[in-house]
Amino acid sequence: MTMLILSLGVFGIVCYATSMAFINAVIWPRLGPGRLDDPGSVSVLIPARNEEDNLPECLDRVLEQGAEVLEVCIYNDHSTDETGMVIANYAEKDLRIRTIAPKDLPEGWCGKPFACWQLAQASRGNWLVFIDADARLERDAIERMVAECRRRELTFLSCWPNLSLGGFWERLLMPMLNFLVFTMFPTHFSLWSNSRVFGLAHGACICVRRGAYFRVGGHEAVWNSIFEDVELARHWREQGERGLCLDGFDVVSVRMYDSFEAIWRGFQKNFFPAFRSPVGFLLFIILSVMCYLAPFVLAPILLLAGQTSAGIVFGLTAALVVGIRLIQARRFQYPVWSALMHPVAHAIMLSLAVSSWWRVTTGQGVSWKGRNYFQRTGQAGAEAASTPASSPEENPTPKTPSKS
């Protein structure tokens, strides 16, 4: 009887997750069409650290955008590869490309928030579009983003990208990002409520109005967060500004990681820090194991042991989980086989989550692009105490264009 009660409870939770996944798949809006009659209004800002392979295609796509692009500012964040040479070559071809000189990373700051903050302060556009070097914009992406902001009266818009998937490990594991987010996050509530708890963003593509950005403190407000995109979205709403994350499947694509090692390191640095408390992380692990992994194991065991009712309920739960994955495979164009291999992918992701927790809580820290965070060694890291760099004026007046 105890096992049957447990199976019914798990089944109920997964039913809720299934409904959430279905609603998100059906009503989460994509960006509408847009046409701007506002030339030179947008600054495209790209933080780049060792991005010699990614930058060329990224810049090609940016430079295909319309006349609304005033400048393309790139922060060469102490790269040790040929990133600087790539930027210099493109700057010779297009005067809109500007290199922002890097500064030493202040103690306690995370690398990306600091790079974005430097870019914003050096920019001149009325709209700021932050993109990662591995982002690939569609031809009309920027005008659609700005038009959508105006249509919905937003000062913050993040476009959740189409995840470009290459090899086996990417196709197996990367769909888990959307599985974890869109079985929990109610996108429909975020459309109706501007509450902080519904703040969501993907750091690969964020468009903001300049005045609002500096009014709320921009990336300086999330200076020590390795999970800066979502924290910025939440902070934005907390400050009374209107922000949304919309489906950017046909606006921007990104290949976040290109190997198992890169996937492991990338998610390891974000997984545990994404939770506001160890208790929340523990509850997530318990529920995740019980709802999305255990049913695949317990269903056949209970059926063989003669506990038919509980076994059937767990079997139906496992079927629902695969159903969620199939819904998302259709919505985000993932391979079906990836959905069918859910137990394998989920087990790996849980191992990754535990690894992230262990490295952070033991002080070993997590590494990304040559920087270590959460280490207890006196090195600069996300937990180190530090005073943020001084802010510029709240809403700087855009300067006249120049090549730097």
KEVOFI-501438 format. One record per residue (C-alpha): x, y, z; residue number from 1. Coordinates in nm, 4 decimals. Layout:
<recs>
         px         py         pz     k
          X          Y          Z   NUM
...
</recs>
This chain:
<recs>
         px         py         pz     k
     0.0000     0.0000     0.0000     1
     0.2855     0.2385     0.0838     2
     0.4418     0.1839    -0.2581     3
     0.1076     0.2428    -0.4287     4
     0.0602     0.5723    -0.2432     5
     0.4133     0.6766    -0.3406     6
     0.3529     0.5831    -0.7032     7
     0.0304     0.7854    -0.7125     8
     0.2054     1.0881    -0.5631     9
     0.4853     1.0684    -0.8198    10
     0.2310     1.0186    -1.0964    11
     0.0484     1.3336    -0.9887    12
     0.3660     1.5429    -0.9968    13
     0.4579     1.4140    -1.3424    14
     0.1040     1.4847    -1.4646    15
     0.1569     1.8452    -1.3600    16
     0.4959     1.8533    -1.5359    17
     0.3371     1.7078    -1.8493    18
     0.0678     1.9744    -1.8514    19
     0.3335     2.2417    -1.8005    20
     0.5416     2.1073    -2.0900    21
     0.2348     2.0934    -2.3146    22
     0.1223     2.4463    -2.2259    23
     0.4727     2.5813    -2.2814    24
     0.4923     2.4063    -2.6163    25
     0.1589     2.5466    -2.7300    26
     0.1312     2.9026    -2.5992    27
     0.4882     3.0246    -2.5455    28
     0.5046     3.2965    -2.8099    29
     0.7726     3.3573    -3.0662    30
     0.8675     3.7044    -3.1793    31
     0.6473     3.8748    -3.4335    32
     0.7687     4.0519    -3.7471    33
     0.9306     4.3879    -3.7096    34
     1.0572     4.6723    -3.9179    35
     1.2462     4.9675    -3.7721    36
     1.2666     5.3168    -3.9124    37
     1.5317     5.4046    -3.6592    38
     1.8782     5.3697    -3.8146    39
     2.1764     5.3594    -3.5859    40
     1.9791     5.2843    -3.2692    41
     2.1305     4.9507    -3.1617    42
     2.4643     4.8553    -3.0090    43
     2.5515     4.4876    -3.0439    44
     2.7736     4.3855    -2.7523    45
     2.9812     4.0656    -2.7581    46
     3.1940     3.9405    -2.4669    47
     3.4689     3.7236    -2.6141    48
     3.7265     3.5120    -2.4323    49
     3.9197     3.2711    -2.6541    50
     3.6562     3.2781    -2.9284    51
     3.8683     3.2710    -3.2446    52
     3.6612     2.9836    -3.3845    53
     3.3193     3.1274    -3.3013    54
     3.3619     3.4974    -3.3725    55
     3.3859     3.4982    -3.7555    56
     3.0432     3.3456    -3.8191    57
     2.8934     3.5404    -3.5307    58
     3.0178     3.8700    -3.6783    59
     2.9119     3.7718    -4.0299    60
     2.5568     3.7244    -3.9038    61
     2.5598     4.0492    -3.7061    62
     2.6851     4.2498    -4.0017    63
     2.4006     4.1114    -4.2158    64
     2.1514     4.2931    -3.9930    65
     1.9901     4.6166    -4.1073    66
     2.0870     4.9805    -4.0744    67
     1.9625     4.9857    -3.7142    68
     2.3031     4.8518    -3.6018    69
     2.5076     5.1510    -3.4917    70
     2.8092     4.9585    -3.3700    71
     2.9398     4.6152    -3.2787    72
     3.1447     4.6328    -2.9590    73
     3.3612     4.3356    -2.8664    74
     3.5280     4.2900    -2.5294    75
     3.8380     4.0798    -2.5887    76
     3.8564     3.9349    -2.2400    77
     4.2289     3.8593    -2.2081    78
     4.2133     3.5945    -2.4810    79
     4.5176     3.3747    -2.5305    80
     4.4235     3.2639    -2.8818    81
     4.3770     3.4656    -3.2036    82
     4.0552     3.6383    -3.0952    83
     4.2245     3.9780    -3.1141    84
     4.3434     3.9137    -3.4690    85
     3.9934     3.8118    -3.5773    86
     3.8494     4.1332    -3.4340    87
     4.1195     4.3441    -3.5996    88
     4.0564     4.1852    -3.9398    89
     3.6834     4.2526    -3.9206    90
     3.7378     4.6061    -3.7914    91
     3.9365     4.6842    -4.1061    92
     3.6364     4.5851    -4.3171    93
     3.3593     4.7544    -4.1182    94
     3.4006     5.0742    -3.9168    95
     3.1113     4.9793    -3.6890    96
     3.3261     4.7168    -3.5175    97
     3.4935     4.8475    -3.2021    98
     3.7271     4.6692    -2.9638    99
     3.6790     4.7489    -2.5960   100
     4.0094     4.7302    -2.4108   101
     4.0013     4.4693    -2.1338   102
     4.0594     4.5506    -1.7686   103
     4.1786     4.3294    -1.4868   104
     3.8903     4.1356    -1.3371   105
     3.8130     4.2881    -0.9944   106
     3.8105     4.0520    -0.6995   107
     3.4764     3.8793    -0.6593   108
     3.3408     3.9667    -1.0032   109
     3.2503     3.6878    -1.2431   110
     3.3999     3.7231    -1.5875   111
     3.0928     3.7589    -1.8045   112
     2.9046     4.0191    -1.5952   113
     3.2216     4.2289    -1.5844   114
     3.2717     4.2018    -1.9610   115
     2.9076     4.2942    -2.0289   116
     2.9286     4.5882    -1.7872   117
     3.2367     4.7235    -1.9649   118
     3.0658     4.6844    -2.3009   119
     2.7519     4.8639    -2.1864   120
     2.9463     5.1586    -2.0484   121
     3.1374     5.1957    -2.3756   122
     2.8291     5.1622    -2.5959   123
     2.6305     5.4417    -2.7601   124
     2.3056     5.2864    -2.8820   125
     1.9589     5.3449    -2.7395   126
     1.9122     4.9671    -2.7454   127
     2.1766     4.7217    -2.6252   128
     2.1823     4.3684    -2.7647   129
     2.4105     4.1315    -2.5743   130
     2.4994     3.8134    -2.7609   131
     2.7518     3.5373    -2.7024   132
     3.0197     3.4661    -2.9590   133
     2.8596     3.1301    -3.0365   134
     2.5213     3.2912    -3.1132   135
     2.4021     3.3030    -3.4733   136
     2.1433     3.5693    -3.5472   137
     1.8899     3.5318    -3.8249   138
     1.8920     3.8107    -4.0822   139
     1.6063     4.0149    -3.9287   140
     1.6747     3.9223    -3.5651   141
     1.7657     4.2612    -3.4223   142
     1.4812     4.4575    -3.5770   143
     1.2380     4.1889    -3.4608   144
     1.3724     4.2052    -3.1058   145
     1.3458     4.5818    -3.0810   146
     1.0042     4.5819    -3.2484   147
     0.8813     4.3160    -3.0041   148
     1.0048     4.5238    -2.7110   149
     0.8111     4.8222    -2.8374   150
     0.5012     4.6163    -2.9147   151
     0.4921     4.4615    -2.5658   152
     0.6305     4.7698    -2.3871   153
     0.9360     4.5805    -2.2651   154
     1.2702     4.7160    -2.1550   155
     1.4209     4.3645    -2.1363   156
     1.3799     4.0801    -2.3819   157
     1.5711     3.7548    -2.3905   158
     1.5308     3.5184    -2.6835   159
     1.5604     3.1538    -2.5846   160
     1.7716     3.0174    -2.8685   161
     1.7411     2.7222    -3.0960   162
     2.0047     2.4805    -2.9662   163
     2.2234     2.3639    -3.2537   164
     2.3264     2.0055    -3.1853   165
     2.6264     1.8340    -3.3391   166
     2.7577     1.5016    -3.2114   167
     2.6050     1.2186    -3.0119   168
     2.6583     1.3694    -2.6659   169
     2.5048     1.7014    -2.7654   170
     2.1972     1.5315    -2.9073   171
     2.1649     1.3130    -2.5995   172
     2.2284     1.5687    -2.3254   173
     2.1549     1.9204    -2.4486   174
     1.7761     1.8632    -2.4797   175
     1.7835     1.8116    -2.1028   176
     1.8301     2.1874    -2.0624   177
     1.4870     2.2554    -2.2065   178
     1.3416     1.9535    -2.0277   179
     1.4530     2.0833    -1.6883   180
     1.3448     2.4415    -1.7570   181
     1.0142     2.3908    -1.9333   182
     0.8708     2.1244    -1.7059   183
     0.9073     2.3689    -1.4166   184
     0.8893     2.7216    -1.5541   185
     0.5365     2.8520    -1.6349   186
     0.5938     3.0760    -1.9355   187
     0.2255     3.1692    -1.9443   188
     0.2477     3.3201    -1.5953   189
     0.5506     3.5248    -1.6967   190
     0.3406     3.6817    -1.9732   191
     0.0775     3.8010    -1.7264   192
     0.2789     3.8737    -1.4135   193
     0.5929     4.0818    -1.3742   194
     0.6853     3.9084    -1.0473   195
     1.0543     3.8399    -0.9876   196
     0.9935     3.4652    -0.9581   197
     0.8952     3.4503    -1.3251   198
     1.2180     3.6088    -1.4456   199
     1.3931     3.3953    -1.7077   200
     1.6660     3.4617    -1.9616   201
     1.9228     3.2916    -2.1790   202
     2.2504     3.4807    -2.1801   203
     2.3189     3.4046    -2.5462   204
     2.0753     3.6775    -2.6549   205
     1.9422     3.9660    -2.4456   206
     1.8029     4.2961    -2.5736   207
     1.7528     4.5889    -2.3345   208
     1.6618     4.9545    -2.3483   209
     1.9662     5.1597    -2.2560   210
     1.8025     5.3928    -2.0050   211
     1.6412     5.1061    -1.8120   212
     1.9650     4.9085    -1.8114   213
     2.1586     5.1770    -1.6274   214
     1.8593     5.2688    -1.4144   215
     1.8462     4.9193    -1.2591   216
     2.2244     4.8823    -1.2406   217
     2.2749     4.6511    -1.5362   218
     2.5271     4.3717    -1.5015   219
     2.6849     4.5472    -1.2051   220
     2.3762     4.4431    -1.0084   221
     2.4660     4.0755    -1.0686   222
     2.8427     4.1292    -1.0520   223
     2.9234     3.8130    -0.8557   224
     2.6714     3.5769    -1.0153   225
     2.7865     3.2972    -1.2412   226
     2.4164     3.2544    -1.3266   227
     2.3977     3.6159    -1.4362   228
     2.1358     3.5928    -1.7109   229
     1.8475     3.4669    -1.4963   230
     1.9581     3.6801    -1.2015   231
     1.9510     3.9876    -1.4244   232
     1.6023     3.8986    -1.5489   233
     1.4787     3.8611    -1.1915   234
     1.6496     4.1786    -1.0757   235
     1.4972     4.3644    -1.3711   236
     1.1471     4.2705    -1.2653   237
     1.2234     4.3399    -0.9010   238
     1.3132     4.6964    -0.9982   239
     0.9725     4.7435    -1.1622   240
     1.0887     4.7153    -1.5231   241
     0.9029     4.4918    -1.7667   242
     1.0986     4.1961    -1.8981   243
     1.0210     3.8734    -2.0819   244
     1.1909     3.5660    -2.2208   245
     1.0293     3.4538    -2.5462   246
     1.0879     3.1644    -2.7819   247
     1.3706     3.2737    -3.0108   248
     1.3835     2.9527    -3.2136   249
     1.3657     3.1437    -3.5425   250
     1.5648     3.4442    -3.4169   251
     1.8923     3.3055    -3.2860   252
     2.0667     2.9711    -3.2647   253
     2.3579     2.8678    -3.0483   254
     2.5833     2.5680    -3.0190   255
     2.6568     2.5957    -2.6497   256
     2.8967     2.3022    -2.6176   257
     3.0601     2.0752    -2.8727   258
     3.1782     1.7763    -2.6674   259
     3.0948     1.5735    -2.3589   260
     3.3751     1.7451    -2.1680   261
     3.2463     2.0914    -2.2602   262
     2.8893     1.9963    -2.1649   263
     3.0108     1.8652    -1.8301   264
     3.2170     2.1743    -1.7484   265
     2.9499     2.4131    -1.8741   266
     2.6646     2.2691    -1.6724   267
     2.8849     2.1971    -1.3745   268
     2.9569     2.5662    -1.3296   269
     2.5856     2.6563    -1.3412   270
     2.3914     2.3695    -1.1881   271
     2.4306     2.4086    -0.8131   272
     2.4727     2.7912    -0.8242   273
     2.1349     2.8090    -1.0017   274
     1.9655     2.7229    -0.6721   275
     1.9240     2.9857    -0.4050   276
     1.9821     2.7401    -0.1195   277
     2.1200     2.3892    -0.0586   278
     1.7754     2.2869     0.0640   279
     1.6201     2.3809    -0.2685   280
     1.8894     2.1861    -0.4507   281
     1.8332     1.8794    -0.2305   282
     1.4581     1.8887    -0.2907   283
     1.5205     1.9173    -0.6633   284
     1.7490     1.6114    -0.6600   285
     1.5006     1.4034    -0.4604   286
     1.2027     1.4978    -0.6774   287
     1.4037     1.4600    -0.9947   288
     1.5156     1.1085    -0.9029   289
     1.1708     0.9994    -0.7882   290
     0.9744     1.1504    -1.0760   291
     1.1982     1.1292    -1.3808   292
     1.4315     0.8362    -1.3181   293
     1.2965     0.5957    -1.0565   294
     0.9757     0.5070    -1.2492   295
     1.1841     0.3470    -1.5258   296
     1.3541     0.1258    -1.2670   297
     1.0695     0.0600    -1.0264   298
     0.7982    -0.0271    -1.2795   299
     0.9483    -0.3586    -1.3978   300
     1.0772    -0.4481    -1.0486   301
     0.7353    -0.4022    -0.8879   302
     0.5573    -0.5885    -1.1648   303
     0.7933    -0.8827    -1.1262   304
     0.7477    -0.8675    -0.7474   305
     0.3712    -0.8938    -0.7815   306
     0.2897    -0.5353    -0.6785   307
     0.0889    -0.4882    -0.9936   308
    -0.0973    -0.1676    -0.9125   309
     0.2107     0.0293    -0.8096   310
     0.4060    -0.1171    -1.1013   311
     0.1421    -0.0070    -1.3503   312
     0.1282     0.3447    -1.2048   313
     0.5072     0.3784    -1.2228   314
     0.4937     0.2424    -1.5782   315
     0.2397     0.5079    -1.6746   316
     0.4602     0.7697    -1.5082   317
     0.7601     0.6593    -1.7144   318
     0.5455     0.6797    -2.0274   319
     0.4441     1.0352    -1.9364   320
     0.8087     1.1356    -1.8937   321
     0.8901     1.0025    -2.2386   322
     0.5788     1.1822    -2.3623   323
     0.7157     1.5118    -2.2274   324
     1.0403     1.4502    -2.4104   325
     0.8541     1.3714    -2.7334   326
     0.6493     1.6912    -2.7037   327
     0.9686     1.8888    -2.6669   328
     1.1392     1.6963    -2.9456   329
     0.8591     1.8086    -3.1752   330
     0.8578     2.1666    -3.0453   331
     1.2344     2.2193    -3.0497   332
     1.3209     1.9747    -3.3298   333
     1.5292     1.7290    -3.1307   334
     1.5928     1.3700    -3.2443   335
     1.3297     1.1252    -3.1229   336
     1.5927     0.8747    -3.0137   337
     1.7172     1.1305    -2.7602   338
     1.3740     1.1324    -2.5981   339
     1.3649     0.7534    -2.5864   340
     1.7025     0.7477    -2.4106   341
     1.5779     0.9778    -2.1371   342
     1.6808     0.7575    -1.8399   343
     2.0430     0.7562    -1.9572   344
     2.0491     1.1324    -2.0163   345
     1.8778     1.2072    -1.6869   346
     2.1150     0.9868    -1.4899   347
     2.4138     1.1681    -1.6410   348
     2.2616     1.5089    -1.5670   349
     2.1958     1.4126    -1.2048   350
     2.5576     1.2975    -1.1744   351
     2.6630     1.6319    -1.3142   352
     2.4400     1.8143    -1.0651   353
     2.5921     1.6261    -0.7719   354
     2.9406     1.6982    -0.9064   355
     2.8553     2.0701    -0.9229   356
     2.7300     2.0632    -0.5626   357
     3.0361     1.8757    -0.4404   358
     3.2895     2.1035    -0.6076   359
     3.1189     2.4199    -0.4847   360
     3.0512     2.3101    -0.1271   361
     3.3970     2.1566    -0.0752   362
     3.5706     2.4668    -0.2057   363
     3.7315     2.2918    -0.5030   364
     3.5487     2.5342    -0.7262   365
     3.4321     2.5110    -1.0846   366
     3.6295     2.6232    -1.3869   367
     3.5260     2.7975    -1.7056   368
     3.7502     2.9454    -1.9726   369
     4.0536     2.9486    -1.7497   370
     3.8849     3.1084    -1.4492   371
     3.7950     2.9388    -1.1230   372
     3.4877     3.0209    -0.9178   373
     3.3803     2.9251    -0.5653   374
     3.7324     2.8242    -0.4669   375
     3.8471     2.8722    -0.1086   376
     4.2035     2.9556    -0.1987   377
     4.2006     3.3342    -0.1870   378
     4.1691     3.3540    -0.5654   379
     3.9123     3.5769    -0.7306   380
     3.5851     3.3894    -0.7359   381
     3.2136     3.4248    -0.7166   382
     3.2017     3.3923    -0.3381   383
     3.4846     3.6338    -0.2624   384
     3.3867     3.9585    -0.0953   385
     3.4427     4.2629    -0.3096   386
     3.3047     4.6047    -0.3746   387
     3.1623     4.6476    -0.7273   388
     3.3255     4.8950    -0.9586   389
     3.1753     5.2427    -0.9559   390
     2.8681     5.3029    -1.1700   391
     2.8451     5.5451    -1.4581   392
     2.5720     5.8032    -1.4637   393
     2.2280     5.6486    -1.4588   394
     2.1489     5.7059    -1.8254   395
     2.4572     5.8181    -2.0135   396
     2.4028     6.0293    -2.3206   397
     2.4986     5.8373    -2.6342   398
     2.8211     5.9613    -2.7858   399
     2.8940     6.0231    -3.1503   400
     3.0223     5.7206    -3.3420   401
     3.3940     5.6698    -3.3736   402
     3.6260     5.3870    -3.4571   403
     3.8453     5.2571    -3.1765   404
</recs>
